[in-house]
């Protein structure tokens, strides 16, 4: 094993699922499987003992859920990247996963290449909320509170958001493209691009999905 291997851990109460995913991970030249757990309590201990780069975390498990385990692990090890792994493509799980600090959401029936792409993306610090349900969950959280706070808990903005930037950020959460945002807000597409660029800069993130997830996670919206 070399130092640049991605240290991966699996958490799932079904041994067959863990076996299948572990086989895929062990076959990769750039990954090393450092641990497995069958419930959230075991996952917390494993994370403390093995310090993985990426954890694939099931949601529904006995004794301690994946969401609870994610919160506990990230409270102590904020640099670990956790991808929620579940059979259920529901808004509730996506939203709870975002708020718990997970960087992604993946279905268990994902293709092996999708699983591996998610692990590598998480390791690079990218977010993996790319399903239709994920987009709806993100949009729903914005719809639940149309007055977006200027303060982001625990984060120092380079500059406060302008009212127009907040408008654009909300439309981004609805999954709208630049030309759609321009039409909705009655501004030019080039102006939208400028606002998007400034939003990403102020949040110190690299893409639109990260901006929306970052805003939700840090309580720009409730």
C-alpha positions in Angstrom: 0.0 0.0 0.0 1.3 3.5 -0.9 0.5 6.7 0.9 -1.7 8.0 -1.9 -4.2 5.2 -1.6 -7.8 6.2 -0.7 -8.6 4.7 2.7 -12.2 3.5 2.4 -14.5 2.1 5.1 -17.9 0.3 4.7 -20.8 0.5 7.0 -23.9 -1.7 6.4 -25.9 -4.1 8.5 -26.1 -6.6 5.5 -23.0 -8.7 5.2 -23.8 -9.5 1.6 -23.8 -5.8 0.7 -20.5 -5.3 2.5 -18.9 -8.3 0.8 -19.9 -7.1 -2.7 -18.7 -3.5 -2.1 -15.5 -4.7 -0.4 -14.7 -6.9 -3.4 -15.0 -3.9 -5.8 -12.9 -1.6 -3.6 -10.2 -4.1 -3.0 -9.8 -4.6 -6.8 -8.8 -0.9 -7.3 -5.2 0.1 -7.5 -5.8 3.5 -5.8 -8.0 2.3 -2.9 -7.5 0.3 0.3 -10.4 -1.1 2.5 -9.5 -0.2 6.0 -12.6 -1.3 7.9 -16.1 -2.6 8.0 -19.0 -2.1 10.5 -22.5 -3.4 10.8 -24.1 -0.5 12.7 -23.6 3.1 13.6 -22.0 2.4 17.0 -19.4 0.1 15.3 -18.9 2.8 12.6 -18.0 5.4 15.2 -15.4 3.2 16.8 -14.0 2.1 13.5 -13.6 5.7 12.3 -11.7 6.5 15.5 -9.5 3.4 15.1 -8.8 3.5 11.3 -9.2 7.1 10.2 -10.5 6.4 6.7 -10.6 9.1 4.0 -14.1 8.0 2.8 -16.9 6.1 4.5 -19.8 4.5 2.6 -22.5 4.8 5.2 -25.9 2.9 5.3 -28.8 4.8 6.7 -31.1 2.2 8.4 -29.2 0.1 10.9 -29.8 -1.2 14.4 -28.6 0.5 17.5 -27.5 3.7 15.8 -28.5 5.0 12.3 -26.1 6.1 9.6 -27.3 9.7 10.0 -26.6 9.7 13.8 -23.2 8.0 13.2 -22.3 10.6 10.5 -22.9 13.4 12.9 -20.9 11.8 15.7 -18.0 10.9 13.4 -17.7 14.3 11.8 -17.9 16.1 15.1 -14.6 14.5 16.0 -13.1 13.9 12.5 -14.4 16.7 10.2 -12.0 15.8 7.4 -13.5 12.3 6.9 -15.8 12.3 3.8 -19.0 10.3 4.3 -21.3 9.2 1.5 -24.7 8.1 2.5 -25.5 4.6 1.0 -29.1 3.5 0.9 -31.8 1.5 -0.9 -34.3 4.4 -0.5 -34.2 7.4 -2.8 -36.2 9.8 -0.6 -36.0 13.5 0.0 -35.9 13.0 3.8 -32.8 10.9 3.6 -31.0 13.3 1.2 -31.9 16.3 3.4 -30.9 14.6 6.6 -27.7 13.5 5.0 -26.9 17.0 3.9 -27.6 18.5 7.3 -25.5 15.7 9.1 -22.5 16.7 7.0 -22.4 13.9 4.4 -20.8 14.9 1.1 -22.9 12.5 -1.0 -25.9 10.3 -1.5 -25.7 7.0 -3.4 -28.1 4.2 -4.0 -27.1 0.6 -3.3 -28.1 -0.4 -6.8 -25.6 2.0 -8.4 -23.2 0.5 -10.9 -19.7 -0.4 -9.7 -18.2 2.5 -11.8 -20.7 4.9 -10.1 -19.7 3.7 -6.7 -16.0 4.1 -7.5 -16.6 7.5 -9.0 -18.4 8.6 -5.9 -15.5 7.4 -3.6 -13.0 9.3 -5.7 -15.1 12.4 -6.0 -15.7 12.4 -2.2 -11.9 12.0 -1.6 -11.3 15.1 -3.9 -13.7 17.1 -1.7 -16.6 17.1 -4.2 -20.3 16.6 -3.5 -22.3 13.8 -4.9 -26.0 14.9 -4.7 -26.9 14.4 -8.4 -30.2 12.4 -8.5 -33.6 14.0 -9.3 -34.7 13.3 -5.7 -31.6 15.0 -4.4 -32.4 18.1 -6.5 -35.9 18.1 -5.1 -34.7 17.8 -1.5 -32.3 20.7 -1.9 -35.0 22.9 -3.5 -37.5 21.9 -0.8 -35.2 23.1 1.9 -35.0 26.5 0.2 -38.8 26.7 -0.3 -39.3 26.0 3.4 -37.7 29.4 4.3 -37.7 32.0 1.6 -36.0 34.6 3.9 -32.4 33.4 3.6 -30.1 34.5 6.5 -27.1 36.6 5.7 -25.2 34.8 8.5 -23.7 31.3 7.8 -23.1 29.6 11.1 -19.4 28.8 11.7 -18.3 30.3 8.3 -16.8 33.8 7.7 -18.0 35.0 4.3 -15.5 37.1 2.3 -18.4 39.6 1.8 -22.1 39.5 2.7 -24.4 38.3 0.0 -26.3 40.9 -1.9 -30.1 40.6 -2.2 -29.7 39.6 -5.9 -27.1 37.0 -5.1 -29.5 35.4 -2.6 -32.2 35.4 -5.4 -29.8 33.7 -7.7 -28.7 31.1 -5.1 -32.3 30.2 -4.4 -32.9 29.6 -8.1 -29.8 27.5 -8.3 -31.2 25.4 -5.6 -34.3 24.9 -7.7 -32.0 23.3 -10.3 -32.4 26.2 -12.8 -29.8 26.8 -15.5 -28.3 30.2 -16.1 -30.6 31.1 -18.9 -33.7 30.0 -16.9 -32.5 32.1 -13.9 -32.1 35.1 -16.3 -35.6 34.7 -17.5 -37.0 34.3 -14.0 -35.3 37.3 -12.5 -35.5 39.4 -15.7 -31.7 40.0 -16.0 -29.2 39.0 -18.6 -27.5 35.6 -18.7 -24.1 37.3 -18.4 -25.3 39.0 -15.2 -26.4 35.7 -13.8 -23.0 34.2 -14.6 -21.4 37.1 -12.7 -23.6 36.5 -9.7 -22.9 32.7 -9.7 -19.2 33.4 -9.9 -19.3 35.7 -6.9 -21.5 33.3 -4.9 -18.9 30.5 -5.5 -16.1 32.9 -4.6 -17.8 34.1 -1.4 -18.4 30.5 -0.3 -15.0 29.3 -1.4 -16.5 26.4 -3.3 -15.9 25.1 -6.8 -19.3 24.3 -8.3 -23.0 25.0 -8.1 -23.9 21.8 -6.2 -21.3 22.6 -3.6 -22.7 26.1 -3.2 -26.2 24.9 -2.5 -25.2 22.0 -0.2 -22.7 24.3 1.6 -25.4 26.8 2.2 -27.9 24.3 3.6 -25.3 22.6 5.7 -24.3 25.8 7.3 -27.9 27.0 7.9 -28.2 29.7 5.3 -31.6 27.9 5.1 -33.5 26.1 7.7 
